[in-house]
Structures are given as C-alpha cells and as structure tokens.
Amino acid sequence: MYQLIYVSSSTETFTREKFLDLAFVMSSQNTKIGITGMLVFKDGNFMEVLEGEEAAVKELFSKINVDPRHTLVSVIQEGDISAREYSSWAMTFYNSATEQYEHVGSPIQWQDNS
C-alpha cells in the first residue's frame, strides 16, 4: 500500500456545492481504481491524501499535477504504508460564511478482497 499527501491552490472559486459535486465524482472514480483517501478544501487550497497501489497513486497524482484547476502543487509526504488510513473517502469543506468545517464523508467504502 502506498500513500501520497499533497497540497495545492485552486485556480477556480469553489462554492460548497461545487466542491461536493467534484468530491463525490472524484471519490467514486478513484475508488473504482483502488484509491481511497481524504480531501480538505479551505480558503482556495486543497490538501489531499491518496492511498492505494503505488502505480495507481502515482498515475493519478501525475494527472492532478497538470490539472489546470490546481496550481502550486507540492508533495508533503509519500511512501509505503502498512494499511489504509482512509478506507472510505473523508471530505471536509471549510465554509467561510459560517466559519465552520463541514465533514461531508462519502458513501463509497473500499472493500479489500485480498
């Protein structure tokens, strides 16, 4: 199992609704390829944890790295892990209007059949 943690700044404005749409679509697509993790969005910035098979994580990150919605992409940490820390997607949106973090979770759960 492999984990990569990165931060980036958004080139777009994300409302709560736009974030939720993106997050649920992304988590569904990623789970299909064996990747789970955690995504936080606050004040125009993302922090994301990706975990899964090393090749799949690195391939997804290479796409994120050139995605025009991201700028200033920086890897914080990457390497092997003994087990998933996030078996389902955890998603958090900081709502500046209410000054509250909203944990929005995902109904998608990774099933390890090995």
Accessible surface in RSA format (square Angstrom, percent):
REM  Atomic radii and reference values for relative SASA: ProtOr
REM  Chains: A
REM  Algorithm: Lee & Richards
REM  Probe-radius: 1.40
REM  Slices: 20
REM RES _ NUM      All-atoms   Total-Side   Main-Chain    Non-polar    All polar
REM                ABS   REL    ABS   REL    ABS   REL    ABS   REL    ABS   REL
RES MET A   1    73.20  37.9  32.99  21.8  40.21  95.7  33.94  28.9  39.26  52.0
RES TYR A   2    15.53   7.3  15.53   8.8   0.00   0.0   8.16   6.1   7.37   9.1
RES GLN A   3     8.72   4.9   7.70   5.6   1.02   2.4   1.91   4.1   6.80   5.2
RES LEU A   4     3.53   2.0   3.53   2.5   0.00   0.0   3.53   2.5   0.00   0.0
RES ILE A   5    29.02  16.5  29.02  21.6   0.00   0.0  29.02  20.9   0.00   0.0
RES TYR A   6     1.87   0.9   1.87   1.1   0.00   0.0   0.00   0.0   1.87   2.3
RES VAL A   7    51.05  33.6  51.05  46.2   0.00   0.0  51.05  44.4   0.00   0.0
RES SER A   8     3.78   3.2   0.00   0.0   3.78   8.7   2.87   6.1   0.91   1.3
RES SER A   9    26.54  22.4  26.51  35.4   0.03   0.1  12.03  25.6  14.52  20.3
RES SER A  10    20.39  17.2   0.23   0.3  20.15  46.4   0.23   0.5  20.15  28.2
RES THR A  11    77.03  54.8  38.52  39.1  38.51  91.8  43.45  58.4  33.58  50.8
RES GLU A  12    64.92  37.3  50.19  38.0  14.73  35.1  31.66  61.2  33.25  27.1
RES THR A  13   117.27  83.4 100.85 102.2  16.42  39.1  69.81  93.8  47.46  71.7
RES PHE A  14    15.90   8.0   2.64   1.6  13.26  34.5   2.64   1.6  13.26  37.9
RES THR A  15    74.97  53.3  68.14  69.1   6.83  16.3  68.88  92.5   6.10   9.2
RES ARG A  16    84.42  35.4  80.86  41.2   3.57   8.5  20.99  28.7  63.43  38.4
RES GLU A  17   108.64  62.4 107.04  81.0   1.60   3.8  61.96 119.8  46.68  38.1
RES LYS A  18    86.06  42.0  82.50  50.6   3.56   8.5  58.39  52.6  27.67  29.5
RES PHE A  19     0.00   0.0   0.00   0.0   0.00   0.0   0.00   0.0   0.00   0.0
RES LEU A  20    27.63  15.4  27.48  19.7   0.15   0.4  27.63  19.4   0.00   0.0
RES ASP A  21    98.08  68.7  93.07  92.6   5.01  11.8  29.50  69.4  68.58  68.4
RES LEU A  22    43.37  24.2  36.90  26.4   6.46  16.2  42.83  30.1   0.54   1.4
RES ALA A  23     0.00   0.0   0.00   0.0   0.00   0.0   0.00   0.0   0.00   0.0
RES PHE A  24    70.61  35.3  67.76  42.0   2.85   7.4  68.21  41.4   2.40   6.9
RES VAL A  25    85.70  56.4  81.76  74.0   3.94   9.5  85.59  74.4   0.12   0.3
RES MET A  26    31.42  16.3  29.83  19.7   1.59   3.8  31.31  26.6   0.11   0.1
RES SER A  27     0.00   0.0   0.00   0.0   0.00   0.0   0.00   0.0   0.00   0.0
RES SER A  28    37.57  31.7  36.02  48.1   1.54   3.6  14.66  31.2  22.90  32.1
RES GLN A  29   104.95  58.7 101.48  74.2   3.48   8.3  31.20  66.4  73.76  55.9
RES ASN A  30     6.67   4.6   6.67   6.4   0.00   0.0   0.00   0.0   6.67   6.4
RES THR A  31    17.30  12.3  14.93  15.1   2.36   5.6  14.72  19.8   2.58   3.9
RES LYS A  32   166.80  81.4 128.47  78.8  38.33  91.3  86.88  78.2  79.92  85.1
RES ILE A  33    98.82  56.2  78.11  58.2  20.70  49.9  86.86  62.6  11.95  32.4
RES GLY A  34    11.28  13.9   0.00   N/A  11.28  13.9   9.14  25.1   2.14   4.8
RES ILE A  35     0.00   0.0   0.00   0.0   0.00   0.0   0.00   0.0   0.00   0.0
RES THR A  36     0.37   0.3   0.37   0.4   0.00   0.0   0.37   0.5   0.00   0.0
RES GLY A  37     0.00   0.0   0.00   N/A   0.00   0.0   0.00   0.0   0.00   0.0
RES MET A  38    23.82  12.3  23.82  15.8   0.00   0.0  18.28  15.5   5.54   7.3
RES LEU A  39     5.04   2.8   5.04   3.6   0.00   0.0   5.04   3.5   0.00   0.0
RES VAL A  40    32.47  21.4  32.06  29.0   0.41   1.0  32.06  27.9   0.41   1.1
RES PHE A  41     9.48   4.7   9.48   5.9   0.00   0.0   9.48   5.7   0.00   0.0
RES LYS A  42    76.07  37.1  74.08  45.5   1.99   4.7  26.54  23.9  49.53  52.8
RES ASP A  43    94.12  65.9  60.55  60.3  33.57  79.4  39.57  93.1  54.54  54.4
RES GLY A  44    28.61  35.3   0.00   N/A  28.61  35.3  21.98  60.3   6.63  14.8
RES ASN A  45    68.01  46.9  65.76  63.6   2.25   5.4  21.88  52.7  46.13  44.6
RES PHE A  46     6.20   3.1   3.79   2.3   2.41   6.3   5.04   3.1   1.16   3.3
RES MET A  47    61.75  32.0  60.87  40.3   0.87   2.1  31.93  27.1  29.82  39.5
RES GLU A  48     6.13   3.5   6.13   4.6   0.00   0.0   0.00   0.0   6.13   5.0
RES VAL A  49     5.36   3.5   5.36   4.8   0.00   0.0   5.36   4.7   0.00   0.0
RES LEU A  50     0.00   0.0   0.00   0.0   0.00   0.0   0.00   0.0   0.00   0.0
RES GLU A  51     0.00   0.0   0.00   0.0   0.00   0.0   0.00   0.0   0.00   0.0
RES GLY A  52     0.00   0.0   0.00   N/A   0.00   0.0   0.00   0.0   0.00   0.0
RES GLU A  53   114.81  65.9 113.65  86.0   1.16   2.8  53.09 102.7  61.72  50.4
RES GLU A  54    74.09  42.5  69.69  52.7   4.40  10.5  22.44  43.4  51.65  42.2
RES ALA A  55    80.05  73.6  66.87 103.2  13.18  30.0  74.12 104.4   5.93  15.7
RES ALA A  56    24.34  22.4  17.68  27.3   6.66  15.2  22.81  32.1   1.53   4.1
RES VAL A  57     0.00   0.0   0.00   0.0   0.00   0.0   0.00   0.0   0.00   0.0
RES LYS A  58    94.53  46.1  88.53  54.3   6.00  14.3  50.13  45.1  44.39  47.3
RES GLU A  59   103.95  59.7  96.87  73.3   7.08  16.9  35.53  68.7  68.42  55.9
RES LEU A  60    26.25  14.6  24.17  17.3   2.07   5.2  25.77  18.1   0.47   1.3
RES PHE A  61    25.47  12.7  25.47  15.8   0.00   0.0  25.47  15.4   0.00   0.0
RES SER A  62    61.44  51.9  53.10  70.9   8.34  19.2  43.89  93.5  17.54  24.6
RES LYS A  63   123.23  60.1 117.87  72.3   5.36  12.8  74.41  67.0  48.81  52.0
RES ILE A  64    19.01  10.8  18.04  13.4   0.97   2.3  18.95  13.6   0.06   0.2
RES ASN A  65    78.12  53.9  60.70  58.7  17.42  42.0   0.63   1.5  77.49  74.9
RES VAL A  66   119.66  78.7  94.78  85.8  24.89  60.0 101.69  88.4  17.97  48.7
RES ASP A  67    25.04  17.5  19.19  19.1   5.86  13.8   8.26  19.4  16.79  16.7
RES PRO A  68   114.77  83.6  96.53  88.0  18.23  66.3 107.27  88.6   7.50  46.6
RES ARG A  69    87.19  36.6  87.06  44.4   0.13   0.3  20.19  27.6  67.00  40.6
RES HIS A  70    29.87  16.3  17.48  12.2  12.38  31.7   2.82   2.9  27.05  31.5
RES THR A  71    55.56  39.5  50.09  50.8   5.47  13.0  28.52  38.3  27.04  40.9
RES LEU A  72   139.18  77.5 117.52  84.1  21.66  54.5 127.55  89.6  11.64  31.3
RES VAL A  73    34.00  22.4   5.53   5.0  28.47  68.6   5.53   4.8  28.47  77.2
RES SER A  74    57.29  48.4  51.43  68.6   5.86  13.5  28.62  60.9  28.67  40.2
RES VAL A  75    63.52  41.8  33.64  30.5  29.89  72.0  33.64  29.2  29.89  81.1
RES ILE A  76   100.59  57.2  68.78  51.2  31.82  76.7  73.94  53.2  26.66  72.3
RES GLN A  77   102.96  57.6  95.70  69.9   7.27  17.3  29.70  63.2  73.27  55.6
RES GLU A  78    83.35  47.9  55.70  42.1  27.65  65.8  20.76  40.1  62.60  51.1
RES GLY A  79    25.02  30.9   0.00   N/A  25.02  30.9  22.66  62.2   2.36   5.3
RES ASP A  80   121.90  85.4  91.50  91.1  30.41  71.9  32.86  77.3  89.05  88.8
RES ILE A  81    34.21  19.5  19.12  14.2  15.09  36.4  27.54  19.8   6.67  18.1
RES SER A  82   123.58 104.4  78.93 105.3  44.65 102.9  57.29 122.0  66.30  92.9
RES ALA A  83    62.30  57.3  52.94  81.7   9.37  21.3  57.53  81.0   4.78  12.6
RES ARG A  84    46.31  19.4  21.19  10.8  25.12  59.8  14.38  19.6  31.94  19.4
RES GLU A  85   115.37  66.2  82.37  62.3  33.00  78.6  34.47  66.7  80.90  66.1
RES TYR A  86    58.50  27.3  55.06  31.3   3.43   8.9  30.01  22.6  28.49  35.1
RES SER A  87    48.95  41.4  44.62  59.5   4.34  10.0  23.42  49.9  25.53  35.8
RES SER A  88    33.71  28.5  30.33  40.5   3.38   7.8   1.81   3.9  31.90  44.7
RES TRP A  89     2.52   1.0   0.10   0.0   2.42   5.7   0.10   0.1   2.42   3.9
RES ALA A  90    35.19  32.4  32.71  50.5   2.47   5.6  35.19  49.6   0.00   0.0
RES MET A  91     1.32   0.7   0.00   0.0   1.32   3.1   0.00   0.0   1.32   1.7
RES THR A  92    12.22   8.7  12.22  12.4   0.00   0.0   3.73   5.0   8.49  12.8
RES PHE A  93    13.10   6.6  13.10   8.1   0.00   0.0  13.10   7.9   0.00   0.0
RES TYR A  94    39.64  18.5  34.06  19.4   5.58  14.5  11.91   8.9  27.73  34.2
RES ASN A  95    26.00  17.9  25.88  25.0   0.12   0.3   0.12   0.3  25.88  25.0
RES SER A  96    80.08  67.7  64.30  85.8  15.78  36.4  28.99  61.7  51.09  71.6
RES ALA A  97    96.19  88.4  53.58  82.7  42.61  96.9  65.73  92.6  30.46  80.7
RES THR A  98    77.53  55.1  57.31  58.1  20.21  48.2  63.94  85.9  13.59  20.5
RES GLU A  99   127.09  73.0 111.76  84.6  15.33  36.5  25.08  48.5 102.02  83.3
RES GLN A 100   109.38  61.2 107.21  78.4   2.18   5.2  28.91  61.5  80.48  61.0
RES TYR A 101   108.09  50.5  87.44  49.8  20.65  53.7  66.53  50.0  41.56  51.2
RES GLU A 102    39.95  22.9  35.07  26.5   4.89  11.6  28.61  55.3  11.34   9.3
RES HIS A 103   146.85  80.3 115.05  80.0  31.80  81.3  84.75  87.3  62.10  72.3
RES VAL A 104    32.49  21.4  10.57   9.6  21.93  52.8  17.64  15.3  14.85  40.3
RES GLY A 105    30.96  38.2   0.00   N/A  30.96  38.2  27.97  76.7   2.99   6.7
RES SER A 106    21.16  17.9   0.00   0.0  21.16  48.7   2.45   5.2  18.72  26.2
RES PRO A 107   118.01  86.0  78.66  71.7  39.35 143.0  92.80  76.6  25.21 156.7
RES ILE A 108    41.81  23.8  37.38  27.8   4.42  10.7  41.44  29.8   0.37   1.0
RES GLN A 109    90.71  50.7  74.84  54.7  15.86  37.8  31.32  66.7  59.38  45.0
RES TRP A 110    67.74  27.2  59.31  28.7   8.43  19.8  57.86  30.9   9.88  16.0
RES GLN A 111   113.81  63.6 106.65  77.9   7.16  17.0  43.75  93.1  70.05  53.1
RES ASP A 112   101.21  70.9  72.02  71.7  29.19  69.0  24.15  56.8  77.06  76.9
RES ASN A 113   141.01  97.2 101.64  98.2  39.37  94.8  39.94  96.1 101.07  97.7
RES SER A 114   137.06 115.8  64.27  85.8  72.79 167.7  83.33 177.4  53.74  75.3
END  Absolute sums over single chains surface
CHAIN  1 A     6399.7       5126.2       1273.5       3503.6       2896.1
END  Absolute sums over all chains
TOTAL          6399.7       5126.2       1273.5       3503.6       2896.1
